[in-house]
Amino acid sequence: MGMLRGGTVGRRFTILYAAGFLGSGIVLLALTYLMSGARLSAPAPGITPAPAPSGSSELVAAQQQIRDLQRQLADVHGQQEHRLALASLIALVVTAGLSLLLGRLLARRVLRPLRLITAATRRISAENLHERLAVTGPADEVKELADTVDGLLERLEASFVAQRRFVGNASHELRTPLATIRASLDVAVAKPEPSAQALALAGRVRTELDRVDHLLDGFLVLARAQHGDLSDRTLVSLGELAREALGDRAPDLAVKSLALDTEMGPASWTRGSAVLLSRMVRNVVDNAIVHNQENGWIRVATDGDGSEARLVVETGGAVLDQDQVDRLGQPFERLGVARTGPEGSSGLGLSIVAAIVAAHGGRLVLLARPEGGLRVAVTLPAAAPEAEALQAGVRA
């Protein structure tokens, strides 16, 4: 029974077919054996001798000869039964082997359309959702399954097209007011004798506009990455990205009097979108600063072992609930007032991190530290600069 419940459908079909075929053979052989035994054991008419008168020596000798013949017939019958049982056993073994072979052939024949459907479904990805199984043949269960899968692919294709169209339209609509704001800043700064405060404000707003533009580009690349390979993959150092992010947020670290402990290993290279990975690191660092307490601490470490590149950011603070922490990778999830600093929180930071990590084939682990605070660990596939340089030389 364990073999029937486990394994492939073809194996189960083969075993069930062989068991049914073998059971039918056993019943047939048993009936044949019983019927032949009944025929052989029935006494032949006219052989049973009649009682002879006493004193007739010839009749006594004849009866003794008849008994000897009956004894020999019984021996022959026993030998025939033995040979019949042996032949039946051999036939049963041969039948079992043939039933397994025939069952396997029939299983392959019956399951061949399912294997074709499985292979075709595996070939279809987000980049070729327009393809269909298009199984031909009689209107049976296999054809119904293939048509159901084709209907599912059609709905997925429509959903993906609508999503891509929405991302493109939203990006275009957002860039239009940003361009208007940038033009208004240029006009305001171009006026005669602008104040130093206006110039500083214009410079800061322009910097933020540039960051928003980069963020929109990152969203577009992320939308494409969720449906295929990243088109702008390059060699990126997680340690260098962490240094840049910490350098940009140095004033915020000073405002909260946060103690910073860094350990940047040299082997934290990975390959991916520089824009998205930079945004990922900045979001993790921003989360550690914004959701931290006054006079707290932050520990940032990057390292790698040749197969994986890691970024780990830890913070102190209150003890958190792990069940709530596990939901931080979902959009608009927060940990309440205790995790909301003066800068506020949109609830998108770590969800964007989770999406970028998934797009690069990595892992994101959010852990509530037993001592209090949060540990964010990002693991990405490693890429060695030497190997990249060697491959570039070979291509050249």
C-alpha positions, -999 to +999 in steps of 0.1 A: +000+000+000+029+023+007+041+019-029+007+027-042+005+060-022+040+071-031+059+074-064+046+086-097+012+080-113+027+057-139+042+035-111+009+033-093-010+025-125+015-002-133+012-018-099-026-017-099-027-031-134-003-059-125-022-067-093-055-069-111-040-090-139-022-113-114-053-117-092-073-128-123-046-153-132-046-167-097-084-172-097-082-188-132-055-212-122-072-221-090-104-230-108-085-250-134-066-269-107-098-277-087-117-289-118-088-311-130-084-325-095-120-334-093-119-352-127-087-371-118-100-381-084-133-395-097-132-433-099-135-448-134-168-467-139-165-505-139-131-506-122-144-512-086-144-549-082-174-568-070-169-590-039-157-624-051-168-657-037-145-673-012-122-700-025-118-685-060-081-679-062-082-665-097-107-638-087-086-629-056-055-625-078-075-604-103-087-581-075-052-577-061-040-568-096-068-542-099-059-527-065-023-525-077-034-507-108-055-483-087-025-476-065-004-469-096-031-446-109-032-428-076+006-423-078+003-410-113-025-387-103-003-373-074+026-367-098+002-350-122-011-327-094+025-319-084+035-311-120+003-290-124+010-270-093+046-264-104+035-254-139+009-231-124+035-215-101+058-209-131+030-196-152+020-173-123+055-159-121+058-154-158+023-138-159+034-114-131+064-103-151+045-099-183+017-079-164+043-055-150+059-050-184+025-046-201+013-023-173+043-001-177+038+002-214+002+010-210+009+035-183+034+053-206+009+053-234-019+066-212+002+093-194+020+105-225-004+134-231+000+145-195+038+145-198+035+166-230+013+190-211+037+192-182+067+199-205+049+226-224+037+242-192+073+243-179+085+261-210+059+288-206+071+317-185+061+354-180+080+363-212+059+339-234+025+338-218+010+342-253+019+305-260-008+279-255-008+241-251-034+237-279-038+200-273-057+182-300-076+149-297-109+135-284-128+155-258-116+135-228-103+143-194-068+152-207-082+176-233-103+192-206-073+196-184-053+212-213-081+236-221-083+246-184-045+254-183-049+274-216-077+294-199-055+301-169-026+312-191-049+336-209-060+352-177-024+355-164-014+371-197-042+397-194-032+404-158+005+408-166-002+431-195-025+453-174+001+455-147+029+465-171+006+491-187-003+505-152+034+508-142+043+525-175+013+550-173+019+557-136+056+564-143+047+588-171+021+606-151+045+610-122+073+623-143+051+651-157+046+670-124+082+664-114+094+680-146+070+709-139+085+713-104+120+712-117+112+739-143+096+761-117+128+758-095+150+768-124+128+798-130+129+808-093+166+804-091+172+824-123+156+855-109+179+884-101+197+882-067+180+851-052+184+847-015+208+821-001+179+804+016+161+801-017+192+787-034+197+761-006+161+751-007+162+748-045+193+727-043+177+703-017+145+700-037+164+693-069+183+666-051+151+650-038+136+652-073+166+634-087+161+607-060+124+604-070+134+600-107+159+573-097+132+556-076+107+557-106+134+541-128+139+515-101+102+507-100+102+502-138+132+479-137+117+460-108+084+456-127+104+441-156+126+420-132+095+403-117+086+390-152+121+381-165+158+388-162+172+421-152+185+440-183+210+462-165+230+437-144+264+448-134+290+440-107+280+457-074+296+458-039+272+456-010+299+471+012+303+501-010+266+506-012+263+505+026+291+531+029+274+554+005+240+550+023+256+556+058+275+586+045+243+602+031+225+596+064+253+608+086+234+640+097+205+618+108+228+595+128+242+626+146+207+640+153+196+608+171+231+603+186+232+568+172+264+547+178+275+531+145+295+499+142+305+488+108+323+457+095+326+458+057+341+426+043+359+427+010+340+397-005+305+412-006+302+414-044+271+405-063+257+410-097+225+429-103+208+462-110+229+489-093+198+512-090+177+486-073+204+472-051+213+508-040+177+514-032+175+481-012+205+490+009+193+526+015+159+513+026+174+489+051+197+517+065+168+542+065+146+517+084+174+512+110+177+550+115+141+560+115+128+532+137+154+536+163+156+552+198+176+582+209+212+573+219+207+539+203+231+519+181+233+504+146+255+476+134+261+472+097+281+443+083+288+429+048+307+398+039+307+368+016+320+333+012+324+329-026+288+316-031+268+342-012+271+379-005+255+391+027+243+424+042+233+424+079+219+455+097+210+452+134+195+477+158+187+478+195+154+488+210+123+472+225+116+435+223+094+429+192+069+402+183+083+378+157+049+372+142+045+409+135+081+412+122+074+384+097+048+406+081+071+436+076+080+423+041+044+430+030+033+464+018+019+489+043+028+467+073+040+485+104+048+476+140+027+504+155+036+536+173+067+520+188+082+516+154+071+550+140+097+578+144+093+615+138+098+611+101+068+587+098+067+555+078+049+546+046+051+509+053+067+503+019+104+503+028+110+467+037+084+455+012+105+471-016+135+454-001+118+421-002+108+426-038+143+436-049+159+407-031+134+382-047+141+398-081+179+390-076+173+355-065+183+362-029+168+357+006+155+383+032+154+373+068+137+396+094+145+385+130+133+400+162+164+400+185+158+383+219+176+413+235+154+438+217+155+454+183+156+441+148+180+421+126+177+424+088+198+399+068+200+400+030+217+372+012+224+374-026+243+352-050+280+362-050+300+373-080+338+375-080+354+406-096+383+385-109+358+361-127+340+391-142+373+405-155+383+372-169+350+367-187+352+403-201+387+394-214+374+362-231+346+381-247+370+408-260 
